[in-house]
Amino acid sequence: MWEKVQETVDFIMERTNFSPEYGVILGSGLGGFTNDMEVEHILPYSEIPNFPVSTVQGHTGALVFGAIKGKKVVAMQGRFHYYEGYDMKQVTFPVRVMKNLGIEKLIVSNASGGVNSSYKVGSIVIIKDHINFMPEHPLRGANDERFGPRFVNMSEPYSRKMRLKAKEIASDLNISVQEGVYLGLQGPTFETLSEYRMVKILGADCVGMSTVPEVIVASHMNLECFGISVITDMGNEESIDTITHEEVLEAAKEAEPHVRNLIKELITQY
């Protein structure tokens, strides 16, 4: 893994000579964030050695390098999911690459299903913690100390300081946000009503098919993380009958301007 990461980093540096401070992983329907960047380089995943290729509608599949008001950023337009058939080391490989390119902070976004009754479709949720229900752990196997320690402290996977700053920014921008716990499941099926009830009983507020592995690996490498989720469906009898991936993308698209503004200002101010 170490050698593959270095090979990929060397390839990217040869083509971009770009050392970012922030890494951003853009989830379903949120790829337009790159329009806010002063873009310097775009590298399609298909051209990057050792990179998987995103297969999901709504995920473009490119690394975008640029700046937000002087802050250097690398953004992933499209992420990789365990349900696509990749193993967890492939899913989280880009996080290791971004760390070795120079990032110090990671921002992850996603679309999720809500089970907290105070949420509605379009709610923006700052992730304060997660519950890992994925069937494979990204740190399983031999540990390479060059990446991080064997046993990782997960008491604060989502930076409390970044969350406080994001809430302050949201208030200034008059953007309504909530905080919640995200539960990660394998997918690719949407949850059954009973599974949604299980998620709620377990203490989570929303559920999705990504983010958790990436944040675990970020924590392994001591990256400061911020996570944000758009509620694209509610896990109840009223909404579950008709939910489709197209509707998820549409709900994410409506919330996208607010999420983009929040992330942009967080990068600028934090």
Secondary structure as UniProt FT lines:
FT   HELIX           2..16
FT   STRAND          22..26
FT   TURN            28..29
FT   HELIX           31..36
FT   STRAND          38..44
FT   HELIX           45..47
FT   TURN            49..50
FT   TURN            57..58
FT   STRAND          62..68
FT   TURN            69..70
FT   STRAND          71..77
FT   HELIX           82..84
FT   HELIX           88..101
FT   STRAND          105..114
FT   TURN            117..118
FT   TURN            121..122
FT   STRAND          124..132
FT   TURN            138..139
FT   TURN            145..147
FT   HELIX           160..172
FT   TURN            173..174
FT   STRAND          177..184
FT   HELIX           193..201
FT   TURN            202..203
FT   STRAND          206..208
FT   HELIX           212..220
FT   TURN            221..222
FT   STRAND          224..234
FT   HELIX           237..240
FT   TURN            241..242
FT   HELIX           245..269
//
